[in-house]
Amino acid sequence: MKRLAYLLLSCAALVTASSCSKDDATPTGPKEYQVEYRISSATAPTSDYISYDNESGGTTTVNNVPLPATYRFKRTMKQGDHLSLLASLDGGSAASEITAAILLDGREVKKETGRGANAQAVPVYVIGQ
């Protein structure tokens, strides 16, 4: 009887512990996020090429974009879905650099800086990472 009571208490403790969640826990089901991409460069006035995952999950590509540039939209995603961004400079110098960042709900989740004559920044973020 004592073992059965211990077993039941242990199971109850496990259920209680697993049902508690932290505020920053990533949901496994679909959730709508405010997605924001930020691209900037201290050395170049334009990016020759930007490609990013858009609100439908497809890819948007733009050329000769004045910097800094920002793209915002809402997208429903679940754990395992990803966001990617590619921003590049063409024909710069060895000192050229470009920075690209991905923000979710106003919080920066990934940031990359590319340097050099053909600098590229390619941040990729997976929900639940």
C-alpha positions in Angstrom: 0.0 0.0 0.0 2.9 2.3 0.8 4.4 1.7 -2.6 1.1 2.4 -4.3 0.7 5.7 -2.5 4.3 6.7 -3.4 3.7 5.7 -7.0 0.5 7.8 -7.2 2.3 10.8 -5.6 5.2 10.5 -8.0 2.8 10.4 -11.0 0.9 13.4 -9.7 4.1 15.3 -9.3 5.2 14.5 -12.8 1.9 15.6 -14.3 2.0 18.8 -12.3 5.6 19.6 -13.3 5.0 18.8 -17.0 1.8 20.9 -17.1 3.6 24.0 -15.8 5.2 26.2 -18.4 7.6 29.1 -18.5 6.4 32.5 -20.0 9.0 32.2 -22.7 8.2 28.6 -23.7 7.7 28.1 -27.4 4.3 26.7 -28.3 4.2 23.5 -30.3 0.9 24.4 -32.0 0.4 27.3 -34.5 0.9 30.8 -33.2 0.7 34.2 -35.0 4.0 36.1 -34.8 4.9 39.7 -35.8 7.9 39.1 -38.0 10.4 41.9 -38.8 13.5 41.8 -40.9 16.1 44.7 -40.6 18.9 45.2 -43.0 21.5 47.9 -42.6 25.0 48.9 -43.7 27.4 51.5 -42.4 29.4 51.2 -45.6 26.9 51.0 -48.5 23.8 53.1 -49.4 22.0 50.1 -51.1 21.8 46.3 -51.0 22.0 44.8 -54.4 19.9 41.8 -53.4 17.6 40.9 -50.6 15.6 37.6 -50.3 13.4 36.6 -47.4 10.6 34.2 -46.3 7.4 36.2 -46.5 4.0 36.1 -44.8 2.7 33.1 -46.9 5.9 31.1 -46.4 7.1 31.8 -49.9 10.1 33.8 -50.9 10.2 37.5 -51.8 13.2 38.9 -53.7 14.1 42.6 -54.2 17.0 44.3 -55.9 18.8 47.6 -55.4 17.2 48.4 -52.0 18.1 51.6 -50.2 19.4 50.9 -46.7 18.4 50.7 -44.0 15.4 48.6 -44.9 12.7 47.0 -42.8 10.0 44.5 -43.7 7.2 43.6 -41.3 4.3 41.2 -41.5 2.3 38.7 -39.4 2.7 35.0 -40.0 1.3 32.0 -38.3 4.0 29.4 -37.5 4.6 26.4 -35.4 7.6 24.7 -33.8 10.0 23.6 -36.5 9.0 26.3 -39.1 11.8 28.6 -40.1 12.5 32.2 -41.2 15.4 33.1 -43.4 16.8 36.3 -44.8 19.7 36.9 -47.3 21.1 40.4 -47.9 24.1 41.2 -50.0 26.4 43.9 -51.3 28.0 43.6 -54.7 31.3 45.1 -55.7 32.2 46.7 -52.4 35.6 46.9 -50.8 37.3 44.7 -48.3 35.9 47.0 -45.6 32.2 46.6 -46.8 29.7 45.1 -44.4 26.0 44.4 -44.2 23.9 43.3 -41.2 20.6 41.5 -41.3 18.4 40.7 -38.3 15.2 38.7 -37.7 12.8 39.8 -34.9 9.8 37.9 -33.6 7.2 39.9 -31.6 9.7 42.7 -31.2 12.5 40.5 -29.9 15.7 39.9 -31.9 16.2 36.2 -32.4 18.9 36.1 -35.0 21.5 38.5 -36.4 24.3 38.1 -38.9 26.9 40.4 -40.4 28.7 39.8 -43.6 32.0 41.5 -44.5 34.1 42.0 -47.6 33.8 42.9 -51.3 30.8 40.7 -51.9 29.4 40.7 -48.3 26.4 38.5 -47.5 24.4 38.2 -44.3 22.2 35.1 -44.0 20.4 34.7 -40.7 18.1 31.7 -40.3 15.9 31.1 -37.3 13.9 27.9 -36.5 10.8 28.3 -34.2 11.7 26.5 -31.0 15.4 26.8 -31.5 
